[in-house]
Amino acid sequence: MRNITSALAITGALCLAAPAFAENAPAAHAAPHWTYGGKEGPKHWGELAGNYTTCKIGQHQSPIDIKPRTAAHLDKKDFVVTYNATDVSAVNNGHTVQATPAAGSDEMVTFKGEGYKLAQFHFHHPSEHTVTGKSYPLEMHLVNTNASGGITVVGVFIKRGAENKALAPLFSNLPSANAAATPAKIDISTLLPKNQKAVVYSGSLTTPPCSEQVNWIVMERPIEMSKAQIAAFTKLFPDNHRPVQKLNKRQIIEE
């Protein structure tokens, strides 16, 4: 988005303020097993449990294919990102590597005048959203929640390029399945592209239970990570993305 004001830094997070709605957050109780392939893959998520049916019948599902040239335009900015450097803890939950900010951190996204606190960020390979059919090697999701359980997710594409120094403390030693990494300090503001032009739309979580009414802010410009950093993640997760979903007449807004 052209006029986004971004303060500095982002913090990693393991659990959301509202775990039942947190994308890739560990469940508080045993949940149906799901995967990214086979009989428990995305095509079958809606059949695995009663509370997963939205994955099958929902009309506002994510991710989507973004076509910026056909997006509607707004003169008024809709969000302000206020992230700062903070300590994060990371875990490999079997579906992704998820990072959680330290207790007491106050990283925020203000969306349409309402504040959402950063709960966690995690990664998908390849990117879940596409741009006019094009995917990127990785996509980072920064999941923000408010006290009433509302969710605003900032999506950031990642392309191959220079080493990402901000993420180096995490990606130099990614945790294996069901393991945690040594806590590290990450300046999350530097994980956002300098040009913060973005598209906004109403969608869902991209993992079960695929809950809808999620605000999506997807940055159009990618950030970079090195070949080695990308390979470190893809070695752990050869494919952990949900395919694009039907737009179903939703409006995509570009700022």
C-alpha positions in Angstrom: 0.0 0.0 0.0 1.4 3.4 -1.0 0.8 5.3 2.2 1.4 2.7 4.9 3.3 3.9 7.9 5.5 1.2 9.2 7.3 1.4 12.6 10.1 -1.0 13.1 10.3 -4.7 13.8 8.3 -7.8 14.0 8.2 -10.5 16.7 7.8 -14.2 16.2 4.9 -16.1 17.8 3.9 -19.6 18.6 0.3 -19.2 19.7 -2.4 -16.6 19.0 -4.5 -14.7 21.5 -7.4 -16.8 20.2 -5.9 -20.2 19.5 -9.1 -21.6 17.9 -8.7 -19.1 15.1 -4.9 -19.0 14.9 -3.5 -20.1 11.6 -1.1 -22.9 12.3 -1.4 -22.3 16.1 -0.9 -25.5 18.2 -4.3 -26.9 19.2 -5.3 -26.8 22.9 -6.7 -30.3 22.5 -6.3 -33.2 20.0 -7.5 -32.1 16.6 -8.1 -34.3 13.4 -4.8 -34.9 11.6 -4.4 -33.1 8.4 -1.6 -32.8 5.8 -0.8 -31.1 2.6 -1.2 -34.2 0.4 -3.0 -37.5 0.0 -6.3 -38.4 1.8 -5.7 -35.8 4.5 -4.6 -33.1 2.1 -6.4 -29.8 1.1 -9.0 -31.4 -1.1 -10.2 -33.4 1.8 -9.8 -31.0 4.8 -13.6 -30.3 4.8 -14.3 -34.0 5.3 -12.0 -34.6 8.2 -14.1 -33.0 11.0 -17.3 -31.2 11.5 -15.7 -27.9 12.3 -13.5 -28.2 9.1 -16.5 -28.0 6.8 -15.8 -24.4 6.0 -12.7 -25.6 4.1 -15.1 -27.2 1.7 -18.2 -25.0 1.6 -16.8 -21.6 2.5 -17.3 -18.9 -0.1 -14.6 -16.5 1.1 -11.6 -18.8 1.2 -7.9 -18.1 1.0 -5.4 -18.0 -0.7 -6.4 -16.5 -4.0 -4.8 -15.5 -7.2 -4.2 -11.7 -7.1 -4.6 -9.6 -10.2 -3.5 -6.1 -9.2 -4.4 -4.5 -12.5 -8.1 -5.3 -12.0 -8.1 -4.3 -8.3 -10.3 -1.5 -7.1 -8.5 1.6 -5.7 -9.0 3.6 -2.5 -7.7 7.0 -1.7 -7.7 6.4 2.0 -5.2 4.1 3.6 -6.7 1.2 5.5 -3.9 0.1 7.7 -0.8 1.1 9.7 1.9 -1.4 10.6 3.7 -0.8 13.9 6.3 -3.5 14.4 9.5 -3.4 16.5 12.5 -5.6 17.2 11.7 -8.3 19.7 12.7 -11.7 21.0 11.0 -14.5 19.3 10.6 -18.2 20.0 10.2 -20.6 17.1 8.8 -24.2 16.8 8.4 -26.7 14.0 4.8 -27.8 14.6 4.8 -30.3 11.7 3.0 -28.0 9.3 5.5 -25.0 9.3 8.1 -23.2 11.3 6.1 -20.7 13.5 7.6 -17.9 15.5 6.0 -16.2 18.5 6.9 -12.8 20.1 8.1 -12.7 23.6 5.5 -12.0 26.3 4.9 -8.3 26.7 5.8 -7.3 23.2 3.4 -4.9 21.5 3.7 -5.3 17.8 0.5 -4.0 16.1 -1.4 -3.6 12.9 -4.2 -1.1 12.8 -6.8 -2.1 10.2 -9.6 0.3 9.5 -9.1 2.0 12.8 -9.0 -1.2 14.9 -5.8 -2.6 16.5 -4.6 -6.1 16.1 -1.6 -7.5 18.0 1.0 -9.7 16.3 0.5 -13.2 17.6 2.8 -15.2 15.4 4.4 -15.5 12.0 5.2 -18.5 9.8 6.1 -19.6 6.3 4.7 -21.6 3.4 6.5 -23.2 0.4 5.7 -22.4 -2.3 3.7 -19.2 -1.8 0.0 -19.7 -1.2 -1.2 -16.5 -2.9 -0.2 -16.1 -6.5 0.1 -12.9 -8.5 -1.5 -13.3 -11.9 -0.8 -17.0 -11.7 2.8 -16.5 -10.6 4.0 -18.1 -7.3 7.1 -17.3 -5.2 9.5 -19.7 -3.4 8.1 -18.8 0.0 5.4 -16.7 1.6 5.5 -15.3 5.2 2.2 -14.8 7.1 2.2 -12.4 10.0 -0.9 -13.2 12.0 -2.4 -10.4 14.1 -5.4 -10.7 16.4 -7.6 -8.5 18.6 -9.4 -9.1 21.9 -12.7 -10.1 20.2 -11.0 -12.8 18.1 -10.7 -10.8 14.9 -7.8 -11.7 12.6 -5.7 -9.6 10.2 -2.9 -11.4 8.4 -0.1 -9.6 6.5 1.3 -11.7 3.7 4.8 -11.2 2.3 6.2 -12.9 -0.7 9.8 -14.1 -0.6 12.0 -14.4 -3.7 15.5 -15.8 -4.2 18.2 -13.1 -3.8 20.5 -11.7 -1.1 20.7 -13.3 2.3 18.0 -12.0 4.7 20.0 -10.9 7.6 17.0 -10.2 9.8 15.9 -13.8 9.5 19.4 -15.3 9.7 19.2 -16.1 13.4 16.1 -18.3 12.7 17.0 -19.8 9.3 20.6 -20.7 10.3 19.2 -23.4 12.6 15.6 -24.2 11.7 14.1 -26.7 14.2 13.2 -30.2 13.2 9.7 -31.6 13.6 8.1 -31.1 17.0 11.2 -29.2 18.2 11.9 -25.6 19.2 14.7 -23.3 18.2 16.9 -21.2 20.5 15.1 -17.8 21.1 16.4 -15.0 18.9 16.0 -11.3 18.5 14.4 -10.3 15.1 13.7 -6.9 13.8 10.4 -7.7 12.2 9.9 -4.3 10.6 12.8 -5.1 8.3 11.0 -8.2 7.1 8.5 -6.0 5.2 9.3 -4.7 1.8 10.4 -1.1 1.6 7.6 -0.4 -1.0 4.6 -1.4 1.0 2.0 -1.2 -1.8 -0.5 -4.0 -1.1 -3.9 -5.5 -1.9 -6.6 -6.0 0.7 -9.4 -8.5 0.7 -11.6 -10.6 3.0 -10.7 -14.2 3.2 -10.0 -17.1 5.6 -7.3 -19.0 7.4 -5.3 -21.1 4.9 -5.3 -24.1 7.3 -8.1 -26.0 9.0 -10.6 -25.0 10.2 -10.4 -22.4 7.4 -12.3 -19.8 9.4 -13.6 -16.9 7.4 -13.9 -13.1 8.0 -10.1 -12.8 8.0 -8.7 -9.5 6.8 -5.8 -10.1 4.4 -3.2 -7.5 3.5 -0.9 -9.0 0.9 2.3 -7.0 0.0 2.8 -6.8 -3.8 6.5 -6.4 -3.6 8.6 -9.4 -2.4 11.5 -9.5 0.1 14.6 -11.6 -0.6 16.2 -14.6 1.0 19.3 -16.5 -0.1 19.3 -19.8 -2.0 20.6 -21.5 1.1 18.0 -20.0 3.4 15.2 -21.0 1.1 16.7 -24.5 0.7 16.9 -24.9 4.5 13.1 -24.4 4.7 12.1 -26.4 1.7 14.2 -29.4 3.0 11.9 -29.5 6.0 8.7 -28.7 4.1 8.9 -29.8 0.4 5.3 -28.5 0.0 3.2 -26.9 2.7 0.9 -24.6 0.7 -2.9 -24.7 0.1 -3.9 -24.2 -3.6 -5.6 -21.0 -4.6 -9.4 -20.8 -4.0 -12.2 -19.2 -6.0 -12.6 -15.5 -5.7 -16.5 -15.7 -5.8 -17.0 -12.1 -6.7 -15.0 -10.7 -3.8 -13.5 -7.3 -4.2 -9.8 -6.9 -4.2 -8.7 -3.4 -3.1 -5.3 -1.9 -3.9 -3.8 1.0 -2.1 
